[in-house]
Amino acid sequence: MDQAATAAYEKADATMTQLDAWQADTDIKTILTQLHIDDLNQRIGTLSGGQQSGSVWHKY
């Protein structure tokens, strides 16, 4: 990796750490599990009405 790419990676990594963004993936998976959504690639349109409503409420 060249120096510019390394610097860009380190800056992005620091920003992710500062914003605690690494936790976001875990939080999303927890919410989806609570909604009984096991297929993380499933489209919203294929979810049940309750799952769709729950996913909208968790958005806010």
C-alpha positions in Angstrom: 0.0 0.0 0.0 1.4 3.4 -0.8 1.8 6.2 1.7 -1.3 8.1 0.6 -3.5 5.1 0.9 -2.0 4.2 4.3 -2.7 7.7 5.5 -6.3 7.6 4.2 -6.9 4.3 5.9 -5.4 5.5 9.2 -7.6 8.6 9.1 -10.7 6.6 8.3 -9.9 4.1 11.1 -9.4 7.0 13.6 -12.7 8.5 12.6 -14.5 5.2 13.0 -13.0 4.7 16.4 -13.7 8.3 17.5 -17.4 7.9 16.5 -17.6 4.4 18.0 -18.8 3.4 14.6 -17.3 -0.1 14.9 -20.2 -0.9 17.3 -22.9 0.0 14.7 -22.6 -3.3 12.9 -23.1 -5.2 16.1 -26.1 -3.0 17.1 -27.7 -3.5 13.7 -27.4 -7.3 13.9 -28.8 -7.3 17.5 -31.9 -5.3 16.3 -32.4 -7.6 13.3 -32.1 -10.7 15.5 -34.7 -9.2 17.9 -37.0 -8.8 14.9 -36.4 -12.4 14.0 -34.7 -11.4 10.8 -32.0 -14.1 10.2 -31.1 -13.4 6.6 -29.1 -10.1 6.7 -29.4 -9.8 2.9 -33.2 -10.0 2.9 -35.0 -7.1 1.2 -37.3 -5.0 3.3 -40.2 -5.7 0.9 -40.0 -9.4 1.7 -40.4 -8.9 5.5 -43.6 -9.4 7.3 -45.6 -6.3 8.2 -44.5 -6.5 11.8 -40.8 -6.8 10.8 -41.1 -3.9 8.5 -42.7 -1.7 11.2 -40.1 -2.8 13.8 -37.3 -2.0 11.4 -38.7 1.5 10.8 -39.1 2.2 14.6 -35.5 1.1 15.3 -34.4 3.6 12.6 -35.3 6.4 14.9 
